Amino acid sequence: MRRVSAYIGIGSNLGDKRSYCLRAIKMMQQLKDTEVMTTSRFYKTEPVDVEDEQDWYLNAVVVLKTALKPRELMAGLLIIERELGRQRKKRWDSRTIDLDILLFGDLVINEKDLKVPHPRLHLRRFVLVPLAELAPDLVHPILNETIADLLDKCPQEGQGVVVLES
């Protein structure tokens, strides 16, 4: 059974953010044929692309080794979100937990309801900073640039990212 590295973005800006993130990581460990390999530090990050006033997020990146197919993994992540109280009312709304597949091996998927790599990965410091902590030399399969290079190019304005010491 071939296992692939999947990089998962995790975020929360409602309630006990750290607890939601830690619970989601523990639940990812329980997904079939999946193992949590490592997790970045947690970062306090400024909301991006939001229309209303929102609290800052807690973000991290989790590396999984999984034998699941991308759709199976996404289905599992959506179940975790629901179990942790995520309600999808409108795009970029505040949420208890948000789980996104950022990268799945070197796969490129461009379907209506599943896009890998994440289409805005290279534009968001709240993803790039923790991802660069774990895998700075990882190459984006479409842009053909390392995560470290993408982070260097990513604008800082309106995208505050502050590491949280444990």
N, C-alpha and C positions, 0 to 999 in steps of 0.2 A: 504494500500500500504506500504510494508515493505521498510524502508530506510536503506541503508548500509553506513558505513564510508569508503570512498575511499581516499587514500593518493596519491596526485599527485605531482611528481617532476616537477619543472619548472626551465628553464634556458635560458639564452641568452648571446651571446658574439659578437653580431653585432649591430652597430647603437646605438640608445638610449635604452640601455638594460633595465633600470628601467621602461621606458615607455612601452616597449613590454611586460614585465612581468605584470605590472599593468593592461594593456589592456586585457591580456589573463585571468587574474583573474576575471575581470569584465565580460568578455565573458563567463567564466565558470558559473558565477552566473545566466546567462541567459539560460543555458541548461535546457531542459524540466525536470521537477521533480527532480531538483538538487539545492542544497543550499550550498554556501561557508560558512563553519563554522568558520574557522580560518586560518591564514597564519603565517608561521614562519617569523622571521626577514630575511632580505636579506643578502647574504654572497657573498663576492668576492672569487672566487675559481680558482685554477690552472687547466688548461686543462689536462685531463687524457686520455691516449690511443690515442693520436693524433700523426700524422706523420709529419705534417707541423707546422710552427710557427703560433700560434693563440693567440689572446687576451684572458685575463682571463675572466671567466664567471661571471654572476650574477645568483645566485641560491637561491631557496626557496622551501618550501613544503607547499602545500595547502591541507586542510582537507575539503572534500565534504561530505554531506549527500545526497545520491541519491537513487532513486527508479529505475534508469536505470540498465539494465544488463551490464556486463563488455564490451561486444562488442559494445553496443549502446554508452556507455561512451567514448570508444576509438574512435569511429567514430566521435563523437562530438569534441573530442580533436584534431583529425586530421583536421577537418574543421577549427577550431580556428587557428591551425598552418598555414594552407594555407592562411586564410584571413589576417594573420599577416606577410605574405611574406616568409614563410619557403619554401626553395627549397631543395629537397633531391637529391643531386648530388652524394655524396659518404658518406660512413659511417664515423661518427665522424667529419664531416666537420663543419666549423663555421655556426652558424644559428641565425636568428632573434629570434626564439622561439623554445623551445623543451619542450614537455609535455609528461610525462610518468606516467602510472599507476604503482605506487610502490607496493601498497597493496590494496586489495578490500575485506573488511571484513576479514574473515579467509579463503577465497577461494584460491584454488590452481588450476591454469589453465596452461596447457602445450601443446599449439597448435602451429602450424608453425608460425602464425602471431600474436599470443597473448600469452604472458607468464606473469603470476601473481603468486606470487610476482615477481617483476622485477628481472631477473636472476643475475644481478651484484650489486644489492642493498647493499649487505653485504661487498662489496669490495670497496665502493666509499664513501669517507668522505664527498664529496659535497652533497650527499644525506643523509648520516647518521647524520651529525651534525644538519641540520635543522629538520630532522625527530625526533631526540632525544630531541630537544628543545620542540617539541609538545607532544611527546608520548614515553618517555624513557622506560616505562614499557610494551609497546606493544610487543607482542611475534610474531616473524617471524613464519609463519605457517609450514614451511618446516624445518628450522634449529632449531626450538624450543628454541630459545634464545631471550632475550629482545633486543630491539634496542640499549639500553645503553651498554649491553654486547658486541654486535656486533661492536659498535663504539670503545670500549676499545681495541678490537682485531685488528681493521683495521689499516694497516700500514699508517704512516704519510708521508713517503718519497715520494716526487713528487706529494703530494696531499694537497697543501696549502689551508687553509680555513680561511678567515678573516671576522668577523662580520662587517657589515656596520651599523653605527648608523644612524638613520633616520634624 
